[in-house]
Amino acid sequence: MERVPDGLFIGGAWRPATDEKRLPVFDPATGEIVKQIADASPADGKAALDAAVEAFPAWAATPPRERAELLRRAFDLLQERKEDFALLMTIEMGKPLAEARGEVAYGGEFLRWFSEETARVQGRYGPNPEGTGRMIVSQHPVGPCYLITPWNFPLAMATRKVAPALAAGCTVVIKPAALTPLTTLYFAKVLEDAGLPAGVVNVITTTQTGAVSEPIIRDPRLRKLSFTGSTPVGQALLKQAADGVLRTSMELGGNAPFVIFEDADLDKAVDGAIAAKFRNIGQACTAANRFIVHRSVADAFAQRVTERVQGFAIGRGTEDGVTIGPLIDDRAVAKAAQLVGDAVQRGATVRTGGNAIDGPGTFYEPTVITDVQPGSEILREEIFGPVLAIVPFDTEDEAVRLANDTEYGLVSYVFTDNLARGQRMIERLETGMMGLNMGVVSNAAAPFGGWKMSGLGREGGAEGIHEYLQTKYTLTANPYG
């Protein structure tokens, strides 16, 4: 913890909050305070934006190769400090250490990927159809950006936003979640050590989210807003961004269906289900929420996943062999308990789990419930916890209807050995991403994002850098007269 800064990072310097307030960060496995850090005020938010605005012209003019080399140096430093990052995330967020190491690898890939994309921003040149001139289409950095990240993947969500912004030539103010800010502060230290110019990245940590964020968003100098979090908060931010006609990227809530057909390889389906549901203790927007299983294999699938879940080890993520850590706070535990209670009241059966675990810490038993009835809240609301809910179906059309019966459309999972059926599911399921016989889809080289109420824009892949670029068209006179 000593190596993690406790101040705000503004204009290339670490400094306290202007009102000297402090923000306590807790270990959800013990309830103990692990560090106290600066709690930014609205004045600090303005100072951070001032720094990003001042640094923007020089950073935008920095040659792409230089920006690329800085991102690559940051990637290399992250690998050198990977154990520090993994332990830090386990302590402040609760995920098992093995999963935290996986996040370091995943988060680092955004630095490496966008270091490679930096020099690949392209335009085009050619005659207009009339032959009277030449068209030049060029790409330019959109400007200073405000990046708001969630608590559940504190490194990967920061690198997934910061890396493409810097690659494109933008400067940023990043606000991590108050529940897990330490990883972002340590990441900023990595960028500083990699030689980042002052003001290109600024970090503000705060408990006054609305009071700090709204003036930044409404400032006419800001040109881009990127947010990952709940749909209601995203909707409110979009309303604020509308007045300034800001470019926006919104990665919002999910309600992922996990469809298992009668011809699926059940061993692979169970492995995929465990990965899709229980990774990050179920606290992921990509977590499978509704397991829609063909009636002929529903009992066999339920039995197999129940056996696997009963073998999970619950505890603090730093302990050897632990596979299920704590939920992030008391509210998360209460929500899981409420959703399971509602489903049971409507006729569902608890196969295993179904209870909160007495403290210290905020733990909830990994749970499997079957025969979930239509109208149950657990089919409508994002669980964000270690609860696997099974709904049977009889026909392909019914499976599609159940899967699409949600306002969300982030990701879906389908398990079938029928190639034609798999292709039909790609066409019919209303989600921005899909895992076909796969339980994990996230990859730095792929465009991450959803349809419907799950958001706007894409992060990662060749598409990711274009979220931070704007297009300019220039017509020049015909050089031949």
C-alpha positions as CSV (number, residue, x, y, z in Angstrom):
1,M,0.0,0.0,0.0
2,E,2.9,2.3,0.6
3,R,3.7,2.5,-3.1
4,V,0.1,3.6,-4.0
5,P,-0.3,7.4,-4.0
6,D,-2.9,8.9,-1.8
7,G,-3.4,12.2,-3.6
8,L,-5.0,13.6,-6.7
9,F,-3.0,13.5,-9.9
10,I,-3.4,16.8,-11.6
11,G,-1.1,18.5,-14.1
12,G,1.6,15.9,-13.5
13,A,1.7,16.4,-9.7
14,W,0.3,14.5,-6.8
15,R,-1.6,16.9,-4.5
16,P,-4.2,16.8,-1.7
17,A,-7.8,17.8,-2.1
18,T,-8.4,21.5,-1.8
19,D,-10.6,21.1,1.2
20,E,-8.2,18.4,2.6
21,K,-11.1,15.8,2.9
22,R,-10.1,12.1,3.0
23,L,-11.8,9.1,1.4
24,P,-11.6,5.8,3.2
25,V,-11.1,2.6,1.1
26,F,-12.3,-0.6,2.7
27,D,-11.4,-4.3,2.2
28,P,-14.8,-6.0,1.6
29,A,-13.5,-9.2,3.0
30,T,-12.8,-7.8,6.4
31,G,-14.6,-4.4,6.5
32,E,-11.4,-2.7,7.6
33,I,-10.0,0.5,6.2
34,V,-6.9,-0.2,4.0
35,K,-6.0,3.4,3.0
36,Q,-7.3,6.9,3.2
37,I,-6.9,9.0,0.1
38,A,-7.8,12.5,-1.2
39,D,-11.5,13.2,-1.6
40,A,-11.8,15.7,-4.5
41,S,-14.0,18.7,-4.5
42,P,-15.6,20.4,-7.5
43,A,-12.7,22.9,-7.5
44,D,-10.3,19.9,-7.9
45,G,-12.4,18.6,-10.8
46,K,-12.1,22.0,-12.6
47,A,-8.4,22.0,-11.9
48,A,-8.1,18.5,-13.5
49,L,-10.0,19.6,-16.6
50,D,-7.9,22.8,-16.8
51,A,-4.8,20.6,-16.9
52,A,-6.2,18.3,-19.6
53,V,-7.2,21.3,-21.7
54,E,-3.8,22.9,-21.4
55,A,-1.9,19.7,-22.3
56,F,-4.1,18.8,-25.2
57,P,-2.5,20.8,-28.1
58,A,1.0,19.5,-27.4
59,W,-0.2,15.9,-26.9
60,A,-2.3,16.0,-30.1
61,A,0.7,17.2,-32.0
62,T,3.0,14.5,-30.5
63,P,4.0,12.0,-33.3
64,P,2.0,8.8,-33.2
65,R,5.2,6.7,-32.7
66,E,6.1,8.6,-29.6
67,R,2.6,8.1,-28.1
68,A,2.9,4.4,-29.1
69,E,6.2,4.0,-27.3
70,L,4.9,5.6,-24.2
71,L,2.0,3.2,-24.0
72,R,4.4,0.3,-24.6
73,R,6.6,1.4,-21.8
74,A,3.5,1.6,-19.5
75,F,2.7,-2.0,-20.6
76,D,6.2,-3.2,-19.7
77,L,6.1,-1.5,-16.3
78,L,2.7,-3.0,-15.6
79,Q,4.1,-6.5,-16.3
80,E,7.0,-5.8,-13.9
81,R,4.5,-4.8,-11.2
82,K,1.8,-7.3,-12.0
83,E,1.9,-9.0,-8.6
84,D,1.5,-5.6,-6.8
85,F,-1.5,-4.8,-9.0
86,A,-3.1,-8.2,-8.5
87,L,-2.8,-8.0,-4.7
88,L,-4.1,-4.5,-4.7
89,M,-7.2,-5.4,-6.6
90,T,-7.9,-8.4,-4.4
91,I,-7.6,-6.2,-1.3
92,E,-9.8,-3.3,-2.4
93,M,-12.3,-5.2,-4.5
94,G,-12.4,-8.8,-3.1
95,K,-11.8,-11.0,-6.2
96,P,-9.6,-14.1,-5.7
97,L,-5.9,-13.5,-6.4
98,A,-5.9,-15.8,-9.4
99,E,-8.7,-13.8,-11.0
100,A,-6.9,-10.5,-10.2
101,R,-3.8,-11.8,-12.0
102,G,-6.1,-12.5,-15.0
103,E,-7.3,-9.0,-14.9
104,V,-3.8,-7.6,-14.9
105,A,-3.1,-9.6,-18.0
106,Y,-6.4,-8.5,-19.7
107,G,-6.0,-4.9,-18.6
108,G,-2.4,-4.8,-19.8
109,E,-3.4,-5.9,-23.3
110,F,-5.3,-2.6,-23.9
111,L,-2.0,-0.8,-23.4
112,R,-0.2,-3.1,-25.8
113,W,-3.0,-3.2,-28.4
114,F,-3.5,0.5,-28.6
115,S,0.2,1.1,-28.6
116,E,0.1,-0.8,-31.9
117,E,-3.1,1.0,-33.1
118,T,-1.6,4.4,-32.6
119,A,0.3,4.5,-35.9
120,R,-2.6,2.9,-37.8
121,V,-5.0,5.8,-37.9
122,Q,-5.8,6.3,-41.6
123,G,-7.6,8.7,-43.9
124,R,-8.1,8.7,-47.6
125,Y,-7.5,10.9,-50.7
126,G,-9.0,10.9,-54.1
127,P,-10.9,12.8,-56.8
128,N,-14.5,13.8,-56.3
129,P,-17.0,12.3,-58.8
130,E,-17.1,15.5,-60.8
131,G,-13.4,15.7,-61.2
132,T,-13.3,19.3,-60.0
133,G,-11.2,18.7,-56.9
134,R,-9.5,16.2,-54.6
135,M,-11.1,15.0,-51.4
136,I,-9.0,14.5,-48.3
137,V,-10.5,12.7,-45.4
138,S,-8.5,12.9,-42.2
139,Q,-8.9,11.8,-38.5
140,H,-8.2,14.1,-35.6
141,P,-8.3,13.6,-31.8
142,V,-11.7,14.7,-30.4
143,G,-10.2,16.7,-27.5
144,P,-10.2,16.5,-23.7
145,C,-12.1,13.5,-22.4
146,Y,-13.8,12.7,-19.1
147,L,-13.6,9.0,-18.2
148,I,-15.7,7.4,-15.5
149,T,-14.9,3.9,-14.5
150,P,-16.7,1.3,-12.3
151,W,-15.5,-0.6,-9.2
152,N,-15.6,-4.2,-10.5
153,F,-12.6,-4.3,-12.9
154,P,-10.6,-1.3,-11.6
155,L,-7.5,-1.9,-13.8
156,A,-9.1,-3.1,-17.0
157,M,-11.8,-0.5,-17.2
158,A,-9.1,2.2,-16.7
159,T,-6.7,0.9,-19.4
160,R,-9.6,0.2,-21.8
161,K,-10.5,3.9,-21.8
162,V,-7.2,5.6,-21.2
163,A,-5.2,3.6,-23.8
164,P,-7.3,4.5,-26.9
165,A,-7.7,8.1,-25.7
166,L,-3.9,8.6,-25.5
167,A,-3.3,6.6,-28.7
168,A,-5.7,9.0,-30.5
169,G,-4.0,12.1,-29.1
170,C,-6.6,13.0,-26.5
171,T,-6.0,14.1,-22.9
172,V,-8.1,12.8,-20.1
173,V,-9.6,13.3,-16.6
174,I,-10.4,9.9,-15.1
175,K,-12.6,9.4,-12.1
176,P,-12.5,5.9,-10.7
177,A,-15.3,4.5,-8.4
178,A,-15.0,5.5,-4.8
179,L,-15.1,1.9,-3.8
180,T,-12.0,0.8,-5.7
181,P,-9.9,3.9,-6.5
182,L,-6.4,2.6,-5.4
183,T,-5.7,0.6,-8.6
184,T,-6.3,3.6,-10.8
185,L,-4.0,5.7,-8.7
186,Y,-1.3,3.1,-9.0
187,F,-1.9,2.9,-12.7
188,A,-1.4,6.7,-12.9
189,K,1.9,6.2,-11.1
190,V,2.9,3.7,-13.8
191,L,2.0,6.2,-16.5
192,E,4.0,8.9,-14.7
193,D,7.0,6.5,-14.4
194,A,6.7,5.7,-18.2
195,G,7.3,9.4,-19.0
196,L,3.8,10.7,-19.5
197,P,3.8,14.5,-20.0
198,A,2.1,16.6,-17.3
199,G,-1.6,17.0,-17.7
200,V,-2.2,14.3,-20.3
201,V,-3.8,12.0,-17.7
202,N,-5.4,13.5,-14.5
203,V,-7.0,11.4,-11.8
204,I,-9.6,12.6,-9.3
205,T,-11.0,10.4,-6.6
206,T,-14.2,11.6,-4.8
207,T,-17.2,10.7,-2.9
208,Q,-19.0,13.8,-4.3
209,T,-19.6,12.2,-7.7
210,G,-22.4,14.3,-8.9
211,A,-21.1,17.6,-7.6
212,V,-17.7,17.0,-9.2
213,S,-18.8,15.4,-12.4
214,E,-21.6,17.6,-13.6
215,P,-19.5,20.9,-13.9
216,I,-16.9,18.9,-15.9
217,I,-19.5,17.5,-18.2
218,R,-21.2,20.8,-18.8
219,D,-17.9,22.7,-19.4
220,P,-17.7,23.6,-23.1
221,R,-14.0,22.7,-23.2
222,L,-14.8,19.0,-22.7
223,R,-15.4,17.1,-25.9
224,K,-15.9,13.5,-24.9
225,L,-17.5,11.5,-22.1
226,S,-17.0,7.8,-21.6
227,F,-18.8,6.0,-18.8
228,T,-19.1,2.4,-17.6
229,G,-21.8,1.6,-15.0
230,S,-25.5,1.3,-14.5
231,T,-28.0,2.2,-17.2
232,P,-29.9,4.7,-14.9
233,V,-26.7,6.6,-14.2
234,G,-25.7,6.5,-17.9
235,Q,-29.1,7.9,-18.9
236,A,-28.6,10.8,-16.5
237,L,-25.1,11.5,-17.8
238,L,-26.4,11.4,-21.4
239,K,-28.9,14.1,-20.5
240,Q,-26.0,16.3,-19.1
241,A,-23.9,15.6,-22.1
242,A,-26.7,16.6,-24.5
243,D,-26.3,20.3,-23.9
244,G,-22.7,20.3,-25.0
245,V,-23.4,17.8,-27.8
246,L,-20.5,15.7,-26.4
247,R,-19.2,12.6,-28.0
248,T,-20.3,9.8,-25.7
249,S,-19.4,6.1,-25.1
250,M,-21.7,4.3,-22.7
251,E,-21.1,0.7,-21.5
252,L,-24.2,0.1,-19.4
253,G,-26.1,-2.7,-17.7
254,G,-26.6,-6.2,-19.0
255,N,-29.0,-9.1,-18.5
256,A,-27.1,-11.8,-20.4
257,P,-28.9,-15.0,-21.5
258,F,-27.0,-18.3,-21.5
259,V,-28.9,-20.6,-23.9
260,I,-28.2,-24.4,-23.8
261,F,-29.8,-26.5,-26.5
262,E,-30.5,-30.2,-26.3
263,D,-27.5,-31.1,-28.6
264,A,-24.9,-29.1,-26.6
265,D,-21.9,-30.7,-25.2
266,L,-22.9,-30.5,-21.5
267,D,-19.3,-30.7,-20.2
268,K,-18.4,-27.7,-22.2
269,A,-21.7,-26.0,-21.3
270,V,-21.0,-26.5,-17.6
271,D,-17.5,-25.1,-17.9
272,G,-18.8,-22.2,-19.9
273,A,-21.5,-21.6,-17.3
274,I,-19.1,-21.5,-14.4
275,A,-16.9,-19.0,-16.3
276,A,-19.7,-16.8,-17.5
277,K,-21.5,-16.7,-14.1
278,F,-19.0,-16.8,-11.3
279,R,-16.0,-14.9,-12.7
280,N,-15.5,-11.9,-10.5
281,I,-18.0,-13.4,-8.1
282,G,-20.7,-12.7,-10.6
283,Q,-20.0,-9.0,-10.5
284,A,-19.6,-8.3,-14.2
285,C,-21.8,-6.7,-16.8
286,T,-21.0,-9.7,-19.0
287,A,-22.0,-12.2,-16.3
288,A,-24.7,-14.7,-17.5
289,N,-27.9,-13.7,-15.8
290,R,-30.5,-16.1,-17.1
291,F,-29.7,-19.7,-17.9
292,I,-32.2,-20.8,-20.6
293,V,-31.8,-24.5,-20.8
294,H,-33.7,-27.1,-23.0
295,R,-36.1,-29.1,-20.8
296,S,-34.5,-32.4,-21.9
297,V,-31.1,-31.5,-20.4
298,A,-32.2,-29.0,-17.7
299,D,-32.0,-31.4,-14.8
300,A,-28.7,-32.9,-15.9
301,F,-27.2,-29.4,-16.3
302,A,-28.6,-28.3,-12.9
303,Q,-27.1,-31.3,-11.2
304,R,-23.7,-30.8,-12.7
305,V,-23.4,-27.1,-12.0
306,T,-24.7,-27.6,-8.5
307,E,-21.9,-30.2,-7.8
308,R,-19.3,-27.7,-9.2
309,V,-20.7,-24.8,-7.1
310,Q,-20.8,-26.9,-4.0
311,G,-17.0,-27.4,-4.4
312,F,-16.2,-23.7,-4.4
313,A,-14.0,-22.3,-1.6
314,I,-15.3,-19.1,0.0
315,G,-13.1,-16.7,1.7
316,R,-10.7,-13.7,1.4
317,G,-9.2,-13.6,-2.1
318,T,-5.7,-13.6,-0.8
319,E,-6.1,-17.1,0.7
320,D,-4.9,-20.1,-1.2
321,G,-7.6,-22.0,-3.2
322,V,-10.4,-19.4,-2.7
323,T,-12.7,-19.2,-5.7
324,I,-15.5,-17.0,-4.3
325,G,-14.6,-13.8,-2.5
326,P,-16.8,-11.2,-0.9
327,L,-19.4,-9.0,-2.7
328,I,-18.4,-5.4,-2.9
329,D,-20.6,-4.1,0.0
330,D,-23.7,-4.7,2.1
331,R,-26.0,-3.4,-0.6
332,A,-24.8,-6.1,-3.1
333,V,-25.5,-8.8,-0.5
334,A,-29.0,-7.5,0.2
335,K,-29.8,-7.3,-3.5
336,A,-28.7,-10.9,-4.1
337,A,-30.8,-12.1,-1.1
338,Q,-33.8,-10.1,-2.3
339,L,-33.7,-11.5,-5.8
340,V,-33.4,-15.1,-4.6
341,G,-36.1,-14.6,-2.1
342,D,-38.5,-13.2,-4.7
343,A,-37.8,-16.1,-7.0
344,V,-38.3,-18.7,-4.3
345,Q,-41.6,-17.1,-3.3
346,R,-42.8,-17.4,-6.9
347,G,-42.0,-21.1,-7.0
348,A,-38.2,-21.5,-7.7
349,T,-36.2,-24.2,-6.0
350,V,-32.8,-23.5,-4.3
351,R,-30.4,-26.3,-5.3
352,T,-27.5,-25.0,-3.2
353,G,-26.6,-21.7,-1.4
354,G,-29.2,-19.0,-1.1
355,N,-28.0,-17.3,2.0
356,A,-25.8,-14.4,3.1
357,I,-22.8,-15.3,5.2
358,D,-22.3,-13.7,8.6
359,G,-19.4,-11.2,8.7
360,P,-16.8,-10.0,9.0
361,G,-16.9,-9.1,5.3
362,T,-19.8,-9.0,2.7
363,F,-20.2,-12.6,1.6
364,Y,-23.1,-14.4,-0.2
365,E,-23.1,-18.1,-0.8
366,P,-22.7,-19.2,-4.5
367,T,-26.2,-20.3,-5.4
368,V,-28.1,-22.4,-8.0
369,I,-31.8,-22.0,-8.3
370,T,-34.1,-23.9,-10.8
371,D,-37.6,-23.6,-12.2
372,V,-37.5,-19.8,-12.1
373,Q,-41.0,-18.6,-12.9
374,P,-42.0,-15.9,-15.4
375,G,-42.3,-12.5,-13.7
376,S,-39.5,-13.2,-11.2
377,E,-37.4,-10.1,-10.6
378,I,-34.2,-12.1,-11.1
379,L,-35.1,-12.4,-14.8
380,R,-35.5,-8.7,-15.1
381,E,-32.8,-7.2,-12.9
382,E,-29.0,-7.6,-13.3
383,I,-28.0,-9.9,-10.4
384,F,-24.4,-8.8,-9.9
385,G,-23.7,-11.7,-7.6
386,P,-23.0,-15.4,-7.5
387,V,-26.5,-16.7,-8.3
388,L,-27.2,-19.0,-11.3
389,A,-30.9,-19.0,-12.2
390,I,-32.2,-21.7,-14.6
391,V,-35.3,-21.4,-16.8
392,P,-36.4,-24.4,-19.0
393,F,-37.6,-24.1,-22.6
394,D,-38.9,-26.4,-25.3
395,T,-38.4,-24.9,-28.7
396,E,-35.8,-22.7,-30.5
397,D,-38.3,-20.0,-31.0
398,E,-39.2,-20.0,-27.3
399,A,-35.5,-19.8,-26.4
400,V,-35.0,-16.8,-28.7
401,R,-38.1,-15.1,-27.2
402,L,-36.9,-15.6,-23.7
403,A,-33.4,-14.5,-24.5
404,N,-34.6,-11.3,-26.2
405,D,-37.2,-10.5,-23.5
406,T,-35.2,-7.7,-21.9
407,E,-34.4,-4.1,-22.4
408,Y,-30.7,-4.9,-22.3
409,G,-28.5,-6.3,-25.1
410,L,-24.9,-6.5,-24.0
411,V,-23.8,-10.1,-24.5
412,S,-25.4,-13.6,-25.0
413,Y,-24.0,-17.1,-24.8
414,V,-25.2,-20.1,-26.8
415,F,-24.2,-23.7,-26.6
416,T,-25.1,-26.0,-29.4
417,D,-23.3,-28.4,-31.7
418,N,-25.6,-27.6,-34.6
419,L,-23.7,-25.2,-36.9
420,A,-26.8,-23.9,-38.7
421,R,-28.5,-23.2,-35.3
422,G,-25.5,-21.4,-34.1
423,Q,-25.6,-19.2,-37.2
424,R,-29.3,-18.5,-36.7
425,M,-28.6,-17.4,-33.1
426,I,-26.0,-14.9,-34.3
427,E,-28.7,-13.4,-36.5
428,R,-31.6,-13.6,-34.0
429,L,-30.2,-12.7,-30.6
430,E,-30.3,-8.9,-29.9
431,T,-26.9,-8.4,-28.3
432,G,-23.8,-6.6,-29.3
433,M,-21.6,-9.6,-28.4
434,M,-22.1,-13.3,-28.3
435,G,-20.2,-16.3,-27.1
436,L,-20.9,-19.4,-29.3
437,N,-19.8,-22.4,-27.2
438,M,-17.7,-20.0,-25.2
439,G,-18.2,-18.6,-21.7
440,V,-15.9,-15.6,-21.9
441,V,-15.8,-13.1,-24.8
442,S,-13.8,-10.1,-23.6
443,N,-10.6,-9.5,-25.6
444,A,-8.6,-6.3,-26.2
445,A,-8.6,-6.9,-29.9
446,A,-12.4,-7.2,-30.1
447,P,-15.1,-4.4,-30.0
448,F,-16.8,-4.5,-26.6
449,G,-20.3,-3.0,-26.4
450,G,-24.0,-3.6,-26.5
451,W,-27.3,-2.9,-28.1
452,K,-30.5,-1.4,-26.7
453,M,-30.2,-0.1,-23.1
454,S,-26.8,-1.7,-22.8
455,G,-25.1,1.3,-24.2
456,L,-23.5,3.2,-27.1
457,G,-20.1,2.9,-28.8
458,R,-17.4,0.2,-28.6
459,E,-14.3,-0.2,-26.5
460,G,-11.3,-2.3,-27.7
461,G,-10.5,-3.6,-31.2
462,A,-9.8,-1.5,-34.2
463,E,-13.1,0.3,-33.4
464,G,-12.0,1.5,-30.0
465,I,-9.6,4.2,-31.1
466,H,-12.3,5.7,-33.4
467,E,-14.4,6.6,-30.3
468,Y,-11.7,9.2,-29.6
469,L,-11.3,10.5,-33.2
470,Q,-13.3,12.9,-35.3
471,T,-13.4,13.1,-39.1
472,K,-12.5,16.1,-41.2
473,Y,-13.3,16.3,-44.9
474,T,-11.3,18.8,-47.1
475,L,-11.9,19.6,-50.7
476,T,-8.9,20.9,-52.6
477,A,-8.8,22.4,-56.1
478,N,-8.1,20.1,-59.0
479,P,-4.3,20.1,-59.3
480,Y,-4.5,19.7,-63.1
481,G,-6.7,22.7,-63.6
